Structure formats: structure tokens, C-alpha cells
């Protein structure tokens, strides 16, 4: 990805695209209010990432996005951060030994230290360091113990 002074980015075909123009293009394609945001993200990955890209996957969860970065696009550097033990174990089993993949079992934050963690067992991908509005709040709870944070 090449940045330009006009706040545009060259996509994988070398065409200058401003992020707002890309979003507006997607709006014309997806007029339904029930948008699959995951598919929208994945389309953006395919449009703007290349094998030369370095990617930080913050909240790797089940590896849906990592699969695109690693197996489909072939990004040369992918760092996956996933604090939840079960999800991290699955990612480790899948990607351990891949020289372009680095796995970290920790949460990212603006501070280093330890914190409690809000876990949604019905939607683990919605878990995090603070509560928010959940698609299915019935599975929400605090994960026991303190979590290691990596901050700046």
C-alpha cells in the first residue's frame, strides 16, 4: 500500500483510491441496511493488501481474517493478537511454524499492565477489555482473573 499526499492509497492494481471514495463505492453496492460487515472488510483486504503487506490482526478469534491475510493474499508478515485461551490455542495449532505468522496471547491496550476482561460466550468475537452493546448480551460475563496487556 502506497500513501499519497491527497490522503489516497494505491490499491493492488496501482490505482489511487481515497478511502472515502472506496466506502462510497461500497455503499452503492450494498444498499440493504442488513450489511455483512465481515464480507465488506474482506473485500477491502483483497483490494488494498498484497503479499508485501504487514498486517496486525487485533483479536484474531477463529482466524477468519487471518486466513485471508495468510492463505489467500500471502502477506509476508502477519502478527495475530488473541487473548482468549481457546481461540489462541486454535490459532496456534493452525499457524505455528509458519515463518510469516507471529502469535501473541495478549490483549492490546493504550496501557501496559493487567486488566479484567469482559467475555461473551455466545459471541467470543465481541469480547474485550470493556463492556459494549452486544448482539446477544445473554452470554456476557467477566472472564476470571487478570489479563496481560501490551500498551505503548
SERO-4910 file (N, C-alpha, C, O; in steps of 0.05 Angstrom, whole numbers):
BEGIN
 pado doro    nc1    nc2    nc3   cac1   cac2   cac3    cc1    cc2    cc3    oc1    oc2    oc3
  Unk    A     17    -23      0      0      0      0     18     25      0     36     26     16
  Unk    A     13     43    -18     28     68    -20     11     91    -13    -10     96    -25
  Unk    A     20    107      7      5    131     15     11    154     -4     34    157    -14
  Unk    A     -8    171     -8     -5    194    -25    -13    219    -10    -29    218      9
  Unk    A     -3    243    -18     -8    268     -4    -38    274     -3    -47    288     15
  Unk    A    -54    265    -23    -82    271    -24    -98    253     -5   -122    251     -7
  Unk    A    -84    239     14    -97    220     32   -109    196     17   -127    184     27
  Unk    A    -98    191     -6   -107    168    -22    -87    145    -18    -65    148     -7
  Unk    A    -96    122    -26    -79     98    -24    -80     83    -51   -102     81    -63
  Unk    A    -58     74    -60    -57     58    -85    -67     30    -78    -55     17    -61
  Unk    A    -87     20    -92    -97     -7    -87    -78    -27   -101    -57    -19   -111
  Unk    A    -85    -52   -101    -67    -73   -111    -62    -70   -141    -43    -81   -151
  Unk    A    -79    -55   -155    -75    -50   -184    -60    -24   -189    -57    -16   -212
  Unk    A    -52    -11   -168    -37     14   -170    -55     39   -175    -44     60   -182
  Unk    A    -80     35   -173    -99     57   -178   -103     73   -152   -108     61   -131
  Unk    A   -100     99   -153   -104    116   -130   -133    116   -121   -151    123   -137
  Unk    A   -138    109    -96   -165    108    -85   -165    122    -58   -149    114    -41
  Unk    A   -182    142    -55   -185    154    -29   -203    136    -12   -223    126    -23
  Unk    A   -197    130     13   -215    113     29   -244    121     29   -261    103     28
  Unk    A   -250    147     29   -278    155     28   -292    148      2   -315    141      1
  Unk    A   -276    149    -20   -287    140    -46   -293    111    -46   -313    102    -57
  Unk    A   -275     95    -34   -279     66    -32   -304     60    -16   -320     43    -24
  Unk    A   -308     74      6   -332     70     23   -357     77      7   -377     63      8
  Unk    A   -356    100     -7   -379    108    -23   -385     88    -45   -409     83    -51
  Unk    A   -365     77    -57   -369     56    -77   -383     32    -65   -402     21    -76
  Unk    A   -374     24    -41   -387      1    -27   -416      7    -20   -433    -10    -22
  Unk    A   -422     32    -13   -449     40     -6   -468     36    -30   -491     28    -27
  Unk    A   -457     41    -54   -474     37    -78   -479      8    -84   -499      0    -95
  Unk    A   -460     -9    -76   -463    -38    -80   -480    -51    -59   -494    -70    -64
  Unk    A   -480    -40    -35   -494    -52    -12   -514    -31     -2   -508    -16     16
  Unk    A   -538    -32    -13   -558    -13     -4   -576    -24     18   -590     -8     31
  Unk    A   -575    -50     22   -591    -62     44   -580    -53     71   -555    -52     74
  Unk    A   -597    -48     90   -588    -40    116   -576    -63    132   -562    -59    152
  Unk    A   -581    -87    123   -570   -111    137   -544   -119    123   -544   -140    109
  Unk    A   -524   -103    126   -498   -108    112   -482   -128    128   -481   -127    152
  Unk    A   -469   -146    113   -450   -165    125   -423   -150    127   -407   -150    107
  Unk    A   -417   -138    150   -393   -122    153   -368   -138    150   -347   -127    141
  Unk    A   -369   -163    157   -345   -180    154   -338   -184    125   -314   -182    117
  Unk    A   -357   -188    108   -352   -191     79   -342   -164     68   -325   -164     50
  Unk    A   -352   -142     78   -343   -116     70   -313   -112     76   -298   -102     60
  Unk    A   -306   -119    101   -278   -118    109   -260   -135     91   -239   -126     81
  Unk    A   -270   -159     86   -254   -178     69   -250   -167     41   -229   -171     29
  Unk    A   -270   -154     31   -267   -142      4   -245   -120      5   -229   -118    -14
  Unk    A   -245   -104     26   -224    -84     29   -197    -96     31   -178    -86     20
  Unk    A   -194   -118     46   -168   -132     48   -158   -139     20   -135   -134     13
  Unk    A   -175   -152      5   -168   -161    -22   -161   -138    -41   -145   -141    -59
  Unk    A   -173   -115    -36   -169    -92    -53   -143    -78    -46   -129    -68    -64
  Unk    A   -136    -76    -20   -113    -59    -12    -88    -73     -2    -67    -61      0
  Unk    A    -90    -99      4    -67   -114     14    -54   -130     -9    -67   -137    -28
  Unk    A    -28   -135     -5    -13   -150    -25      6   -169    -10      8   -166     15
  Unk    A     20   -187    -23     40   -203    -10     61   -187      5     74   -198     23
  Unk    A     66   -162     -3     86   -145     11     75   -133     36     91   -120     51
  Unk    A     50   -136     42     37   -123     65     45   -136     92     50   -160     94
  Unk    A     46   -119    112     49   -128    140     23   -122    154     12   -100    152
  Unk    A     12   -141    169    -15   -139    180    -14   -144    210     -1   -163    219
  Unk    A    -29   -128    225    -34   -133    253    -63   -142    255    -81   -126    249
  Unk    A    -68   -166    263    -95   -177    267   -101   -176    297    -93   -193    312
  Unk    A   -115   -155    306   -120   -150    334   -147   -163    341   -168   -153    332
  Unk    A   -146   -184    356   -169   -200    362   -173   -221    340   -192   -220    325
  Unk    A   -154   -240    339   -154   -260    317   -177   -279    318   -184   -291    297
  Unk    A   -189   -283    341   -212   -300    345   -209   -328    331   -190   -342    338
  Unk    A   -226   -335    313   -225   -361    299   -207   -361    275   -203   -382    263
  Unk    A   -196   -338    268   -178   -337    245   -190   -331    218   -178   -335    198
  Unk    A   -215   -321    218   -228   -315    193   -213   -295    176   -209   -300    152
  Unk    A   -203   -274    188   -189   -253    173   -160   -262    168   -149   -257    147
  Unk    A   -148   -276    188   -121   -286    184   -118   -304    160    -98   -304    146
  Unk    A   -139   -320    156   -139   -339    133   -136   -324    107   -121   -333     89
  Unk    A   -149   -301    105   -146   -285     80   -118   -273     78   -106   -274     57
  Unk    A   -109   -261    101    -82   -249    101    -60   -269     94    -43   -263     78
  Unk    A    -62   -293    106    -40   -312    104    -44   -331     80    -25   -333     63
  Unk    A    -67   -344     78    -70   -365     58    -79   -354     30    -71   -365     10
  Unk    A    -94   -333     30   -104   -323      4    -86   -302     -8    -77   -304    -31
  Unk    A    -80   -280      8    -64   -258     -2    -34   -265      0    -18   -257    -17
  Unk    A    -27   -280     21      2   -288     24     18   -265     36     42   -262     29
  Unk    A      7   -249     54     21   -227     67     47   -237     80     46   -258     93
  Unk    A     69   -223     76     94   -232     86     98   -230    116    115   -244    127
  Unk    A     83   -213    129     85   -210    159     57   -207    170     43   -188    163
  Unk    A     49   -226    187     23   -224    200     26   -229    230     36   -250    238
  Unk    A     19   -209    246     20   -212    275     -9   -215    285    -25   -197    280
  Unk    A    -15   -237    299    -42   -241    308    -42   -239    339    -27   -253    352
  Unk    A    -60   -222    349    -63   -219    378    -90   -230    386   -111   -221    376
  Unk    A    -90   -249    404   -115   -261    414   -112   -270    443    -96   -288    449
  Unk    A   -126   -257    462   -122   -263    490   -138   -287    500   -130   -300    520
  Unk    A   -160   -295    487   -176   -317    497   -163   -344    493   -154   -350    470
  Unk    A   -160   -360    514   -144   -385    512   -153   -405    491   -136   -415    476
  Unk    A   -179   -410    488   -188   -429    468   -183   -420    439   -174   -435    422
  Unk    A   -189   -394    434   -184   -383    408   -154   -382    401   -146   -388    379
  Unk    A   -138   -375    421   -109   -374    417    -98   -401    411    -82   -404    393
  Unk    A   -107   -422    426    -98   -449    421   -104   -459    393    -88   -472    380
  Unk    A   -128   -452    383   -135   -460    356   -118   -446    335   -110   -458    316
  Unk    A   -113   -420    340    -96   -405    321    -67   -416    322    -55   -419    301
  Unk    A    -58   -423    345    -31   -434    348    -28   -460    333     -9   -465    319
  Unk    A    -48   -477    337    -48   -503    323    -48   -500    293    -34   -514    279
  Unk    A    -62   -480    283    -65   -475    255    -41   -462    242    -33   -469    220
  Unk    A    -28   -443    257     -7   -427    244     21   -430    256     40   -418    245
  Unk    A     24   -445    277     50   -448    289     70   -460    269     63   -478    254
  Unk    A     93   -449    268    114   -458    249    114   -443    223    132   -447    207
  Unk    A     94   -426    218     94   -410    193    112   -386    198    107   -370    216
  Unk    A    133   -383    182    153   -362    187    141   -334    184    153   -315    196
  Unk    A    120   -330    170    109   -304    166     87   -297    186     75   -275    185
  Unk    A     81   -315    205     60   -311    225     72   -310    253     87   -328    261
  Unk    A     64   -290    268     73   -287    296     48   -285    314     31   -268    309
  Unk    A     46   -303    333     22   -304    351     28   -293    378     49   -299    389
  Unk    A     10   -278    389     13   -266    416    -13   -270    432    -34   -261    423
  Unk    A    -11   -283    455    -34   -287    471    -35   -264    492    -28   -267    515
  Unk    A    -45   -242    482    -49   -218    499    -68   -199    486    -73   -200    462
  Unk    A    -79   -181    503    -97   -160    493    -80   -135    488    -61   -130    502
  Unk    A    -88   -119    469    -74    -94    463    -90    -71    476   -115    -72    477
  Unk    A    -76    -52    487    -88    -30    502    -70     -5    499    -48     -7    489
  Unk    A    -80     17    509    -64     41    509    -45     41    534    -28     58    536
  Unk    A    -49     21    552    -32     19    576    -21     -9    579    -34    -28    571
  Unk    A      2    -12    590     13    -38    597      3    -45    625     -3    -27    641
  Unk    A      3    -71    631     -5    -79    658    -24   -103    657    -22   -120    640
  Unk    A    -43   -103    675    -63   -124    677    -91   -111    678    -94    -89    688
  Unk    A   -111   -126    669   -139   -116    669   -158   -140    670   -151   -163    664
  Unk    A   -183   -134    678   -203   -155    676   -213   -155    647   -206   -137    631
  Unk    A   -228   -176    639   -236   -180    612   -265   -187    610   -274   -205    624
  Unk    A   -281   -173    594   -309   -179    590   -311   -200    568   -302   -195    545
  Unk    A   -324   -223    574   -325   -245    555   -355   -250    548   -372   -251    566
  Unk    A   -360   -254    522   -387   -261    513   -385   -289    502   -376   -293    479
  Unk    A   -394   -309    517   -391   -337    508   -409   -343    483   -403   -362    469
  Unk    A   -430   -328    479   -446   -332    455   -435   -318    430   -443   -324    408
  Unk    A   -416   -300    434   -403   -286    412   -375   -278    421   -371   -254    427
  Unk    A   -356   -297    422   -329   -290    433   -316   -267    418   -300   -253    430
  Unk    A   -323   -263    393   -310   -241    378   -319   -214    388   -306   -194    381
  Unk    A   -339   -213    405   -348   -187    416   -336   -182    444   -342   -163    457
  Unk    A   -319   -200    453   -306   -198    479   -285   -176    478   -275   -168    457
  Unk    A   -278   -165    502   -258   -144    502   -253   -133    530   -262   -144    550
  Unk    A   -237   -112    531   -229   -101    557   -251    -84    570   -249    -78    594
  Unk    A   -271    -76    555   -293    -61    568   -320    -70    556   -321    -81    534
  Unk    A   -341    -65    570   -368    -72    561   -376    -55    538   -367    -32    536
  Unk    A   -393    -65    521   -404    -50    499   -432    -61    493   -442    -79    508
  Unk    A   -445    -52    472   -470    -63    464   -465    -89    449   -450    -89    429
  Unk    A   -478   -111    457   -473   -137    445   -497   -145    428   -520   -138    434
  Unk    A   -491   -160    407   -513   -171    390   -529   -191    406   -554   -192    403
  Unk    A   -516   -206    424   -530   -225    441   -519   -222    469   -499   -236    476
  Unk    A   -531   -205    486   -519   -199    512   -523   -222    533   -512   -220    555
  Unk    A   -539   -242    526   -544   -263    546   -520   -279    554   -520   -292    575
  Unk    A   -499   -279    538   -475   -295    544   -453   -279    557   -431   -288    560
  Unk    A   -459   -254    564   -438   -235    574   -431   -242    603   -448   -248    620
  Unk    A   -405   -240    609   -395   -243    637   -366   -235    638   -354   -229    617
  Unk    A   -356   -234    662   -327   -227    665   -311   -252    665   -317   -271    680
  Unk    A   -290   -252    649   -272   -275    649   -256   -274    675   -247   -253    683
  Unk    A   -253   -297    688   -238   -297    714   -209   -289    711   -196   -295    690
  Unk    A   -198   -276    731   -170   -269    731   -164   -243    718   -182   -229    709
  Unk    A   -138   -237    717   -129   -213    704   -115   -220    678   -103   -242    675
  Unk    A   -116   -202    659   -104   -206    632    -80   -189    628    -80   -165    637
  Unk    A    -60   -200    615    -36   -185    609    -41   -166    586    -52   -175    565
  Unk    A    -34   -141    589    -38   -121    568    -12   -112    557      9   -110    571
  Unk    A    -12   -107    531     11    -95    518      3    -68    508    -14    -65    491
  Unk    A     15    -47    519      8    -20    511     33     -4    504     56    -14    506
  Unk    A     28     21    496     51     38    490     59     56    513     78     71    511
***
